[in-house]
Amino acid sequence: MWYSGVLKGKNGVGILEDRDLRESVVEVRRVNDRLIFIKLVVGECTLNVVSAYAPQAGLNEEVKRRFWEGLDEIVHNIPPAERLFIGGEFNGHIGSSAGGYSEVHGSFGFRDRNRGGTSLLDFAKAFELVIANSSFSKREEHLVTFQSTVAKTQIDYLLLRRCDRRLCKDCKVIPGETLATHHRLLVMDVGIMIRRKKKVCMRTSEDQVGYLD
């Protein structure tokens, strides 16, 4: 687990990865207690994974501005040829319809849009991203990412580059899994082809066989 936070702080973000991929990590950047990203090289593919925790609605505009500027900087510095996946709690509602954001919103959201959701949509549009969990028709239980006794909302999202949209095979909430109080697990299935090195057969004069990677 890669983590970024402060002791006795209210915020904190982290990324869990399979142990077998540990040696594939070539960079870890802990931006602050709301943003972290790691870069992995798997085969010929470079993957960038970002974990984000946006400020709540009640916080001042300066805190929100710093968050979006930090996320903008991360994405701006990732080369277009590299894969990019962003996941996190964005504390905003993108709504059930695209409403002017058809490039990034797949028209499968939840209820009404608010200001926080508009900020996320503007960010996705600026960097040519798509919100994965708005791209698949799902029942309500597979859309709601936060549920308590008094409310149920969609505030957690997964994003990837629009040009890589075909890589995303599915994205949904797992209703029975709880990450923290009232939060539910959001999962995206991504298919990436990893090329393997070909083995070349060579024969010696004695007809012995050897292999070179």
Secondary structure, DSSP 8 states (H G I E B T S, - for coil): -EEEE-TT-S-EEEE---GGGGGGEEEEEEEETTEEEEEEEETTEEEEEEEEE---TTS-HHHHHHHHHHHHHHHHTS-TTSEEEEEEE----B-SS-TT-TTT--S---S-B-HHHHHHHHHHHHTTEEEGGGSS---GGGT--EE-SS-EE--EEEEEEGGGGGGEEEEEEEEEEESSTTBEEEEEEE---------EEEE-TT--EEEE-
